[in-house]
């Protein structure tokens, strides 16, 4: 009887080890899949970050252009151009030649 009990105990130990091994393997598979998914997300975030940095640089350049245009609009040259183009004004004694088109 002792022999049969020892045999059952060994069998139960092997089955228990088999179950533990299956659980560990399943956990490793889940961790591997999550790792792959996280790497893909990280790459997508890196690409998004690069695109946003490019957009920031473009907006900063645009802001600089607007600032330069604002300075230009306060010059006498700009005021003269607007007066000539939009209002048709000329200096006294100045002759303007226009096409008849």
N, CA, C and O atoms as a GROMACS GRO file, in nm:
protein
  404
    1UNK      N    1   0.080  -0.118   0.000
    1UNK     CA    2   0.000   0.000   0.000
    1UNK      C    3   0.086   0.127   0.000
    1UNK      O    4   0.052   0.225  -0.066
    2UNK      N    5   0.190   0.123   0.070
    2UNK     CA    6   0.278   0.238   0.077
    2UNK      C    7   0.337   0.267  -0.060
    2UNK      O    8   0.361   0.382  -0.097
    3UNK      N    9   0.359   0.160  -0.134
    3UNK     CA   10   0.414   0.174  -0.268
    3UNK      C   11   0.315   0.242  -0.361
    3UNK      O   12   0.353   0.328  -0.440
    4UNK      N   13   0.187   0.204  -0.352
    4UNK     CA   14   0.083   0.262  -0.435
    4UNK      C   15   0.064   0.410  -0.398
    4UNK      O   16   0.046   0.493  -0.487
    5UNK      N   17   0.069   0.444  -0.272
    5UNK     CA   18   0.052   0.581  -0.227
    5UNK      C   19   0.169   0.667  -0.276
    5UNK      O   20   0.149   0.782  -0.317
    6UNK      N   21   0.289   0.612  -0.272
    6UNK     CA   22   0.407   0.686  -0.320
    6UNK      C   23   0.396   0.708  -0.470
    6UNK      O   24   0.433   0.814  -0.521
    7UNK      N   25   0.346   0.606  -0.542
    7UNK     CA   26   0.330   0.620  -0.687
    7UNK      C   27   0.227   0.728  -0.721
    7UNK      O   28   0.248   0.807  -0.813
    8UNK      N   29   0.116   0.731  -0.646
    8UNK     CA   30   0.013   0.834  -0.667
    8UNK      C   31   0.068   0.973  -0.637
    8UNK      O   32   0.040   1.070  -0.708
    9UNK      N   33   0.146   0.982  -0.532
    9UNK     CA   34   0.202   1.111  -0.495
    9UNK      C   35   0.296   1.162  -0.605
    9UNK      O   36   0.294   1.280  -0.639
   10UNK      N   37   0.378   1.072  -0.662
   10UNK     CA   38   0.467   1.110  -0.771
   10UNK      C   39   0.388   1.156  -0.892
   10UNK      O   40   0.424   1.253  -0.958
   11UNK      N   41   0.281   1.085  -0.921
   11UNK     CA   42   0.196   1.118  -1.034
   11UNK      C   43   0.131   1.255  -1.014
   11UNK      O   44   0.124   1.336  -1.106
   12UNK      N   45   0.084   1.279  -0.891
   12UNK     CA   46   0.023   1.408  -0.861
   12UNK      C   47   0.127   1.520  -0.868
   12UNK      O   48   0.097   1.630  -0.915
   13UNK      N   49   0.248   1.493  -0.824
   13UNK     CA   50   0.354   1.592  -0.832
   13UNK      C   51   0.386   1.625  -0.978
   13UNK      O   52   0.403   1.742  -1.012
   14UNK      N   53   0.393   1.523  -1.064
   14UNK     CA   54   0.421   1.545  -1.206
   14UNK      C   55   0.308   1.625  -1.272
   14UNK      O   56   0.333   1.716  -1.351
   15UNK      N   57   0.185   1.588  -1.238
   15UNK     CA   58   0.070   1.659  -1.295
   15UNK      C   59   0.070   1.805  -1.247
   15UNK      O   60   0.044   1.896  -1.326
   16UNK      N   61   0.099   1.826  -1.121
   16UNK     CA   62   0.106   1.961  -1.067
   16UNK      C   63   0.217   2.042  -1.135
   16UNK      O   64   0.196   2.158  -1.167
   17UNK      N   65   0.331   1.982  -1.156
   17UNK     CA   66   0.441   2.050  -1.225
   17UNK      C   67   0.402   2.081  -1.370
   17UNK      O   68   0.436   2.187  -1.422
   18UNK      N   69   0.331   1.988  -1.433
   18UNK     CA   70   0.283   2.010  -1.570
   18UNK      C   71   0.190   2.131  -1.576
   18UNK      O   72   0.203   2.216  -1.664
   19UNK      N   73   0.097   2.139  -1.482
   19UNK     CA   74   0.003   2.251  -1.477
   19UNK      C   75   0.077   2.383  -1.452
   19UNK      O   76   0.048   2.484  -1.516
   20UNK      N   77   0.170   2.381  -1.361
   20UNK     CA   78   0.249   2.502  -1.331
   20UNK      C   79   0.328   2.543  -1.456
   20UNK      O   80   0.336   2.662  -1.486
   21UNK      N   81   0.384   2.448  -1.526
   21UNK     CA   82   0.459   2.478  -1.648
   21UNK      C   83   0.369   2.540  -1.754
   21UNK      O   84   0.408   2.635  -1.821
   22UNK      N   85   0.249   2.487  -1.769
   22UNK     CA   86   0.153   2.541  -1.867
   22UNK      C   87   0.119   2.686  -1.831
   22UNK      O   88   0.115   2.772  -1.919
   23UNK      N   89   0.093   2.712  -1.704
   23UNK     CA   90   0.059   2.847  -1.660
   23UNK      C   91   0.175   2.943  -1.686
   23UNK      O   92   0.154   3.055  -1.732
   24UNK      N   93   0.297   2.900  -1.657
   24UNK     CA   94   0.414   2.986  -1.680
   24UNK      C   95   0.431   3.014  -1.829
   24UNK      O   96   0.459   3.127  -1.868
   25UNK      N   97   0.414   2.913  -1.912
   25UNK     CA   98   0.425   2.931  -2.058
   25UNK      C   99   0.318   3.027  -2.108
   25UNK      O  100   0.345   3.112  -2.192
   26UNK      N  101   0.196   3.014  -2.057
   26UNK     CA  102   0.088   3.104  -2.098
   26UNK      C  103   0.120   3.248  -2.057
   26UNK      O  104   0.096   3.341  -2.134
   27UNK      N  105   0.174   3.266  -1.939
   27UNK     CA  106   0.212   3.400  -1.894
   27UNK      C  107   0.322   3.459  -1.983
   27UNK      O  108   0.318   3.577  -2.017
   28UNK      N  109   0.419   3.378  -2.020
   28UNK     CA  110   0.525   3.424  -2.108
   28UNK      C  111   0.471   3.466  -2.244
   28UNK      O  112   0.515   3.566  -2.301
   29UNK      N  113   0.375   3.390  -2.297
   29UNK     CA  114   0.314   3.425  -2.426
   29UNK      C  115   0.239   3.557  -2.416
   29UNK      O  116   0.250   3.642  -2.504
   30UNK      N  117   0.164   3.575  -2.309
   30UNK     CA  118   0.089   3.699  -2.291
   30UNK      C  119   0.185   3.817  -2.278
   30UNK      O  120   0.162   3.922  -2.339
   31UNK      N  121   0.290   3.802  -2.203
   31UNK     CA  122   0.388   3.909  -2.186
   31UNK      C  123   0.455   3.941  -2.320
   31UNK      O  124   0.477   4.058  -2.351
   32UNK      N  125   0.486   3.840  -2.399
   32UNK     CA  126   0.550   3.861  -2.530
   32UNK      C  127   0.457   3.940  -2.622
   32UNK      O  128   0.501   4.034  -2.688
   33UNK      N  129   0.329   3.903  -2.627
   33UNK     CA  130   0.235   3.976  -2.713
   33UNK      C  131   0.218   4.121  -2.666
   33UNK      O  132   0.213   4.212  -2.749
   34UNK      N  133   0.208   4.142  -2.537
   34UNK     CA  134   0.196   4.278  -2.485
   34UNK      C  135   0.321   4.360  -2.515
   34UNK      O  136   0.312   4.479  -2.545
   35UNK      N  137   0.435   4.296  -2.509
   35UNK     CA  138   0.560   4.365  -2.539
   35UNK      C  139   0.563   4.410  -2.685
   35UNK      O  140   0.604   4.522  -2.715
   36UNK      N  141   0.519   4.326  -2.774
   36UNK     CA  142   0.515   4.361  -2.917
   36UNK      C  143   0.419   4.478  -2.939
   36UNK      O  144   0.449   4.571  -3.013
   37UNK      N  145   0.305   4.471  -2.875
   37UNK     CA  146   0.204   4.578  -2.888
   37UNK      C  147   0.258   4.710  -2.833
   37UNK      O  148   0.237   4.816  -2.893
   38UNK      N  149   0.326   4.705  -2.721
   38UNK     CA  150   0.381   4.827  -2.662
   38UNK      C  151   0.491   4.886  -2.750
   38UNK      O  152   0.503   5.009  -2.760
   39UNK      N  153   0.571   4.802  -2.812
   39UNK     CA  154   0.674   4.853  -2.903
   39UNK      C  155   0.612   4.923  -3.023
   39UNK      O  156   0.660   5.027  -3.067
   40UNK      N  157   0.504   4.867  -3.075
   40UNK     CA  158   0.435   4.930  -3.188
   40UNK      C  159   0.377   5.065  -3.146
   40UNK      O  160   0.386   5.162  -3.221
   41UNK      N  161   0.318   5.072  -3.028
   41UNK     CA  162   0.263   5.198  -2.979
   41UNK      C  163   0.375   5.300  -2.959
   41UNK      O  164   0.359   5.418  -2.991
   42UNK      N  165   0.488   5.255  -2.906
   42UNK     CA  166   0.600   5.346  -2.883
   42UNK      C  167   0.650   5.404  -3.014
   42UNK      O  168   0.678   5.523  -3.023
   43UNK      N  169   0.659   5.321  -3.116
   43UNK     CA  170   0.702   5.368  -3.248
   43UNK      C  171   0.603   5.470  -3.305
   43UNK      O  172   0.642   5.571  -3.362
   44UNK      N  173   0.474   5.441  -3.288
   44UNK     CA  174   0.371   5.535  -3.336
   44UNK      C  175   0.382   5.668  -3.262
   44UNK      O  176   0.366   5.774  -3.322
   45UNK      N  177   0.409   5.662  -3.132
   45UNK     CA  178   0.423   5.786  -3.055
   45UNK      C  179   0.548   5.863  -3.097
   45UNK      O  180   0.545   5.986  -3.102
   46UNK      N  181   0.657   5.793  -3.128
   46UNK     CA  182   0.777   5.861  -3.176
   46UNK      C  183   0.749   5.933  -3.308
   46UNK      O  184   0.793   6.046  -3.328
   47UNK      N  185   0.675   5.868  -3.397
   47UNK     CA  186   0.642   5.930  -3.525
   47UNK      C  187   0.551   6.051  -3.504
   47UNK      O  188   0.569   6.155  -3.568
   48UNK      N  189   0.456   6.038  -3.416
   48UNK     CA  190   0.365   6.150  -3.387
   48UNK      C  191   0.442   6.266  -3.326
   48UNK      O  192   0.417   6.382  -3.358
   49UNK      N  193   0.536   6.235  -3.237
   49UNK     CA  194   0.618   6.339  -3.174
   49UNK      C  195   0.701   6.413  -3.280
   49UNK      O  196   0.712   6.536  -3.276
   50UNK      N  197   0.759   6.338  -3.374
   50UNK     CA  198   0.838   6.401  -3.480
   50UNK      C  199   0.751   6.492  -3.566
   50UNK      O  200   0.793   6.602  -3.603
   51UNK      N  201   0.631   6.446  -3.599
   51UNK     CA  202   0.539   6.527  -3.680
   51UNK      C  203   0.499   6.655  -3.606
   51UNK      O  204   0.491   6.761  -3.666
   52UNK      N  205   0.475   6.644  -3.477
   52UNK     CA  206   0.438   6.761  -3.397
   52UNK      C  207   0.555   6.859  -3.385
   52UNK      O  208   0.534   6.980  -3.386
   53UNK      N  209   0.676   6.807  -3.373
   53UNK     CA  210   0.793   6.895  -3.368
   53UNK      C  211   0.811   6.970  -3.500
   53UNK      O  212   0.846   7.089  -3.499
   54UNK      N  213   0.787   6.903  -3.611
   54UNK     CA  214   0.793   6.970  -3.741
   54UNK      C  215   0.685   7.078  -3.750
   54UNK      O  216   0.710   7.188  -3.800
   55UNK      N  217   0.567   7.047  -3.701
   55UNK     CA  218   0.457   7.144  -3.702
   55UNK      C  219   0.490   7.265  -3.614
   55UNK      O  220   0.460   7.378  -3.651
   56UNK      N  221   0.551   7.240  -3.500
   56UNK     CA  222   0.591   7.350  -3.412
   56UNK      C  223   0.693   7.439  -3.481
   56UNK      O  224   0.683   7.562  -3.476
   57UNK      N  225   0.791   7.377  -3.547
   57UNK     CA  226   0.893   7.455  -3.618
   57UNK      C  227   0.829   7.539  -3.728
   57UNK      O  228   0.865   7.655  -3.747
   58UNK      N  229   0.734   7.481  -3.802
   58UNK     CA  230   0.666   7.555  -3.909
   58UNK      C  231   0.586   7.672  -3.852
   58UNK      O  232   0.586   7.781  -3.909
   59UNK      N  233   0.519   7.650  -3.740
   59UNK     CA  234   0.440   7.757  -3.679
   59UNK      C  235   0.530   7.867  -3.623
   59UNK      O  236   0.496   7.985  -3.630
   60UNK      N  237   0.644   7.830  -3.568
   60UNK     CA  238   0.738   7.931  -3.519
   60UNK      C  239   0.791   8.015  -3.635
   60UNK      O  240   0.806   8.137  -3.623
   61UNK      N  241   0.819   7.950  -3.748
   61UNK     CA  242   0.864   8.023  -3.867
   61UNK      C  243   0.755   8.116  -3.917
   61UNK      O  244   0.782   8.230  -3.955
   62UNK      N  245   0.632   8.067  -3.917
   62UNK     CA  246   0.518   8.149  -3.960
   62UNK      C  247   0.499   8.269  -3.867
   62UNK      O  248   0.471   8.379  -3.914
   63UNK      N  249   0.515   8.248  -3.738
   63UNK     CA  250   0.503   8.357  -3.641
   63UNK      C  251   0.612   8.462  -3.666
   63UNK      O  252   0.586   8.582  -3.656
   64UNK      N  253   0.732   8.416  -3.700
   64UNK     CA  254   0.840   8.509  -3.731
   64UNK      C  255   0.806   8.591  -3.856
   64UNK      O  256   0.830   8.712  -3.859
   65UNK      N  257   0.751   8.526  -3.959
   65UNK     CA  258   0.712   8.596  -4.081
   65UNK      C  259   0.603   8.700  -4.052
   65UNK      O  260   0.607   8.811  -4.105
   66UNK      N  261   0.508   8.664  -3.968
   66UNK     CA  262   0.400   8.758  -3.932
   66UNK      C  263   0.457   8.877  -3.856
   66UNK      O  264   0.417   8.992  -3.879
   67UNK      N  265   0.551   8.850  -3.767
   67UNK     CA  266   0.613   8.958  -3.692
   67UNK      C  267   0.690   9.053  -3.785
   67UNK      O  268   0.683   9.175  -3.768
   68UNK      N  269   0.762   8.996  -3.883
   68UNK     CA  270   0.834   9.079  -3.979
   68UNK      C  271   0.737   9.160  -4.065
   68UNK      O  272   0.763   9.276  -4.096
   69UNK      N  273   0.625   9.098  -4.104
   69UNK     CA  274   0.526   9.170  -4.184
   69UNK      C  275   0.464   9.284  -4.102
   69UNK      O  276   0.438   9.392  -4.156
   70UNK      N  277   0.441   9.258  -3.973
   70UNK     CA  278   0.386   9.363  -3.888
   70UNK      C  279   0.482   9.483  -3.881
   70UNK      O  280   0.438   9.598  -3.888
   71UNK      N  281   0.610   9.456  -3.868
   71UNK     CA  282   0.709   9.564  -3.867
   71UNK      C  283   0.707   9.638  -4.001
   71UNK      O  284   0.717   9.761  -4.004
   72UNK      N  285   0.695   9.562  -4.110
   72UNK     CA  286   0.693   9.623  -4.244
   72UNK      C  287   0.570   9.712  -4.262
   72UNK      O  288   0.578   9.816  -4.327
   73UNK      N  289   0.456   9.672  -4.206
   73UNK     CA  290   0.333   9.750  -4.224
   73UNK      C  291   0.341   9.886  -4.155
   73UNK      O  292   0.262   9.975  -4.185
   74UNK      N  293   0.434   9.903  -4.063
   74UNK     CA  294   0.450  10.031  -3.995
   74UNK      C  295   0.552  10.123  -4.063
   74UNK      O  296   0.586  10.229  -4.011
   75UNK      N  297   0.602  10.081  -4.180
   75UNK     CA  298   0.701  10.164  -4.250
   75UNK      C  299   0.632  10.256  -4.350
   75UNK      O  300   0.519  10.232  -4.392
   76UNK      N  301   0.702  10.363  -4.386
   76UNK     CA  302   0.649  10.460  -4.482
   76UNK      C  303   0.635  10.396  -4.620
   76UNK      O  304   0.542  10.428  -4.694
   77UNK      N  305   0.727  10.307  -4.655
   77UNK     CA  306   0.724  10.240  -4.786
   77UNK      C  307   0.593  10.162  -4.803
   77UNK      O  308   0.530  10.168  -4.908
   78UNK      N  309   0.553  10.089  -4.700
   78UNK     CA  310   0.430  10.010  -4.707
   78UNK      C  311   0.308  10.102  -4.723
   78UNK      O  312   0.219  10.074  -4.803
   79UNK      N  313   0.306  10.208  -4.647
   79UNK     CA  314   0.193  10.302  -4.653
   79UNK      C  315   0.182  10.361  -4.794
   79UNK      O  316   0.072  10.375  -4.846
   80UNK      N  317   0.295  10.396  -4.854
   80UNK     CA  318   0.294  10.448  -4.990
   80UNK      C  319   0.242  10.344  -5.090
   80UNK      O  320   0.163  10.377  -5.178
   81UNK      N  321   0.287  10.218  -5.075
   81UNK     CA  322   0.240  10.112  -5.166
   81UNK      C  323   0.090  10.094  -5.157
   81UNK      O  324   0.023  10.081  -5.259
   82UNK      N  325   0.036  10.092  -5.035
   82UNK     CA  326  -0.109  10.075  -5.017
   82UNK      C  327  -0.182  10.194  -5.076
   82UNK      O  328  -0.285  10.178  -5.142
   83UNK      N  329  -0.131  10.314  -5.052
   83UNK     CA  330  -0.196  10.435  -5.105
   83UNK      C  331  -0.197  10.433  -5.257
   83UNK      O  332  -0.296  10.474  -5.318
   84UNK      N  333  -0.091  10.386  -5.319
   84UNK     CA  334  -0.084  10.380  -5.465
   84UNK      C  335  -0.174  10.269  -5.521
   84UNK      O  336  -0.255  10.292  -5.611
   85UNK      N  337  -0.160  10.147  -5.466
   85UNK     CA  338  -0.230  10.031  -5.521
   85UNK      C  339  -0.380  10.032  -5.490
   85UNK      O  340  -0.461  10.009  -5.580
   86UNK      N  341  -0.416  10.057  -5.368
   86UNK     CA  342  -0.557  10.044  -5.328
   86UNK      C  343  -0.636  10.174  -5.347
   86UNK      O  344  -0.753  10.171  -5.386
   87UNK      N  345  -0.572  10.286  -5.320
   87UNK     CA  346  -0.644  10.412  -5.325
   87UNK      C  347  -0.615  10.494  -5.452
   87UNK      O  348  -0.685  10.591  -5.480
   88UNK      N  349  -0.513  10.454  -5.527
   88UNK     CA  350  -0.480  10.524  -5.651
   88UNK      C  351  -0.418  10.661  -5.628
   88UNK      O  352  -0.424  10.746  -5.718
   89UNK      N  353  -0.362  10.686  -5.514
   89UNK     CA  354  -0.302  10.816  -5.484
   89UNK      C  355  -0.163  10.827  -5.545
   89UNK      O  356  -0.092  10.727  -5.560
   90UNK      N  357  -0.124  10.948  -5.581
   90UNK     CA  358   0.010  10.975  -5.636
   90UNK      C  359   0.062  11.104  -5.573
   90UNK      O  360  -0.014  11.183  -5.516
   91UNK      N  361   0.193  11.123  -5.584
   91UNK     CA  362   0.251  11.249  -5.537
   91UNK      C  363   0.213  11.361  -5.632
   91UNK      O  364   0.184  11.339  -5.750
   92UNK      N  365   0.214  11.479  -5.581
   92UNK     CA  366   0.181  11.597  -5.661
   92UNK      C  367   0.286  11.613  -5.772
   92UNK      O  368   0.406  11.611  -5.746
   93UNK      N  369   0.239  11.630  -5.894
   93UNK     CA  370   0.328  11.646  -6.009
   93UNK      C  371   0.374  11.513  -6.068
   93UNK      O  372   0.448  11.514  -6.166
   94UNK      N  373   0.334  11.402  -6.014
   94UNK     CA  374   0.374  11.270  -6.062
   94UNK      C  375   0.280  11.228  -6.173
   94UNK      O  376   0.159  11.248  -6.163
   95UNK      N  377   0.335  11.169  -6.281
   95UNK     CA  378   0.254  11.123  -6.394
   95UNK      C  379   0.242  10.972  -6.387
   95UNK      O  380   0.342  10.902  -6.369
   96UNK      N  381   0.120  10.920  -6.400
   96UNK     CA  382   0.095  10.776  -6.394
   96UNK      C  383   0.054  10.727  -6.529
   96UNK      O  384  -0.039  10.781  -6.590
   97UNK      N  385   0.121  10.625  -6.580
   97UNK     CA  386   0.087  10.561  -6.707
   97UNK      C  387   0.016  10.431  -6.677
   97UNK      O  388   0.065  10.348  -6.600
   98UNK      N  389  -0.100  10.411  -6.739
   98UNK     CA  390  -0.178  10.289  -6.717
   98UNK      C  391  -0.209  10.224  -6.848
   98UNK      O  392  -0.222  10.291  -6.950
   99UNK      N  393  -0.222  10.092  -6.848
   99UNK     CA  394  -0.265  10.018  -6.966
   99UNK      C  395  -0.415  10.032  -6.978
   99UNK      O  396  -0.485  10.048  -6.878
  100UNK      N  397  -0.465  10.025  -7.100
  100UNK     CA  398  -0.608  10.039  -7.122
  100UNK      C  399  -0.681   9.905  -7.111
  100UNK      O  400  -0.800   9.898  -7.142
  101UNK      N  401  -0.617   9.804  -7.070
  101UNK     CA  402  -0.679   9.671  -7.059
  101UNK      C  403  -0.777   9.667  -6.951
  101UNK      O  404  -0.839   9.563  -6.928
   0.00000   0.00000   0.00000
